[in-house]
Amino acid sequence: MTTKDGRRRPGSLEAEVMAALWAHADPMTAADVQGAIGGDLAYNTVQTILIRLHDKGQVERRRAGRGHLYWPVEDAATAAASQMRAALEGRPDRQAVLQRFAASLDEADAVSLRRLLAAAERRRRS
């Protein structure tokens, strides 16, 4: 997740931290997250990202010794769905956005989406 000049893309560190938290069933310390991510991230960088994610309401935390344990507020699928809804909110061109999204799906995902939409429609009618 880097740009042509070798820098990380905006938000990629937060995404890596969230991926590490989602991959573990139990809450993690900043050191645990740092180890799970690997690479050259400093402990303080990981800690700062966790604090930012907590401030944004994406993770919860509780005191553990001198530090904190962190865990995600939502599972990965729920978080992705929230991001998709946010991309549509307040857009005057919702239809165009949905059309381009649908057109970008591979056949298997398109079939899945059709089934899910049909099931949602049946639930609404009953």
Secondary structure per residue as TSV (DSSP state, phi and psi in degrees):
chain	resnum	aa	ss	phi	psi
A	1	M	-	360.0	60.5
A	2	T	B	-125.2	161.4
A	3	T	-	-88.7	179.4
A	4	K	T	-60.1	-31.3
A	5	D	T	-87.9	10.3
A	6	G	S	87.8	-1.2
A	7	R	-	-84.4	153.2
A	8	R	B	-72.8	146.7
A	9	R	-	-70.9	148.7
A	10	P	T	-56.4	132.4
A	11	G	T	84.7	-7.7
A	12	S	H	-69.9	-33.5
A	13	L	H	-66.2	-42.1
A	14	E	H	-61.7	-40.9
A	15	A	H	-63.4	-40.4
A	16	E	H	-65.0	-41.6
A	17	V	H	-64.7	-45.4
A	18	M	H	-62.5	-40.7
A	19	A	H	-60.6	-41.0
A	20	A	H	-64.0	-42.9
A	21	L	H	-65.5	-41.9
A	22	W	H	-65.7	-30.1
A	23	A	H	-75.9	-12.5
A	24	H	-	-114.5	136.7
A	25	A	S	-73.9	-29.2
A	26	D	S	-103.5	155.3
A	27	P	-	-56.7	153.1
A	28	M	B	-127.2	148.5
A	29	T	-	-83.5	169.1
A	30	A	H	-59.2	-38.7
A	31	A	H	-65.2	-39.4
A	32	D	H	-60.7	-45.7
A	33	V	H	-63.1	-44.5
A	34	Q	H	-56.8	-45.0
A	35	G	H	-65.6	-38.4
A	36	A	H	-68.1	-36.9
A	37	I	H	-74.3	-38.4
A	38	G	-	71.1	-163.2
A	39	G	T	76.2	-153.9
A	40	D	T	-107.9	19.7
A	41	L	-	-72.3	130.3
A	42	A	-	-73.0	151.5
A	43	Y	H	-54.8	-44.8
A	44	N	H	-62.3	-34.0
A	45	T	H	-65.4	-46.1
A	46	V	H	-62.2	-43.5
A	47	Q	H	-61.6	-43.1
A	48	T	H	-61.8	-43.0
A	49	I	H	-62.7	-43.8
A	50	L	H	-61.7	-40.0
A	51	I	H	-64.4	-42.9
A	52	R	H	-62.4	-43.5
A	53	L	H	-63.4	-36.6
A	54	H	H	-65.7	-44.3
A	55	D	H	-61.4	-32.6
A	56	K	T	-81.5	-7.0
A	57	G	T	81.8	16.2
A	58	Q	S	-90.1	-21.3
A	59	V	E	-132.3	154.4
A	60	E	E	-106.4	164.0
A	61	R	E	-150.6	158.4
A	62	R	E	-142.6	151.0
A	63	R	E	-63.5	136.8
A	64	A	E	-143.1	100.3
A	65	G	T	65.6	-127.9
A	66	R	T	-88.1	-7.7
A	67	G	E	-120.6	-151.2
A	68	H	E	-135.4	156.5
A	69	L	E	-103.8	138.3
A	70	Y	E	-121.5	147.2
A	71	W	E	-151.1	152.4
A	72	P	E	-71.6	146.6
A	73	V	S	-73.7	-38.6
A	74	E	S	-122.4	155.9
A	75	D	-	-73.9	169.5
A	76	A	H	-61.3	-40.7
A	77	A	H	-66.3	-41.9
A	78	T	H	-65.2	-41.2
A	79	A	H	-63.6	-41.8
A	80	A	H	-64.7	-41.2
A	81	A	H	-63.3	-38.6
A	82	S	H	-62.9	-40.9
A	83	Q	H	-65.1	-38.4
A	84	M	H	-66.0	-43.6
A	85	R	H	-62.8	-41.5
A	86	A	H	-62.0	-33.9
A	87	A	H	-66.2	-23.2
A	88	L	H	-94.1	-25.3
A	89	E	T	-57.8	130.1
A	90	G	T	69.6	10.0
A	91	R	-	-86.5	128.1
A	92	P	T	-72.6	-17.9
A	93	D	T	-108.3	37.7
A	94	R	H	-53.2	-44.5
A	95	Q	H	-58.7	-44.3
A	96	A	H	-65.4	-40.8
A	97	V	H	-63.5	-47.0
A	98	L	H	-63.2	-38.9
A	99	Q	H	-62.9	-45.2
A	100	R	H	-67.5	-37.8
A	101	F	H	-62.1	-49.8
A	102	A	H	-60.3	-40.4
A	103	A	H	-67.4	-23.6
A	104	S	H	-85.0	-9.5
A	105	L	S	-73.9	144.1
A	106	D	-	-75.7	170.0
A	107	E	H	-59.7	-42.3
A	108	A	H	-63.2	-43.0
A	109	D	H	-67.8	-36.6
A	110	A	H	-63.4	-42.6
A	111	V	H	-62.5	-45.6
A	112	S	H	-58.9	-45.8
A	113	L	H	-62.9	-42.2
A	114	R	H	-59.5	-44.1
A	115	R	H	-63.2	-44.3
A	116	L	H	-64.6	-41.1
A	117	L	H	-65.2	-40.1
A	118	A	H	-64.5	-42.0
A	119	A	H	-65.7	-40.0
A	120	A	H	-64.1	-39.7
A	121	E	H	-65.2	-41.4
A	122	R	H	-62.2	-41.1
A	123	R	H	-64.0	-39.8
A	124	R	H	-64.0	-37.2
A	125	R	H	-74.7	-25.3
A	126	S	-	-91.4	360.0
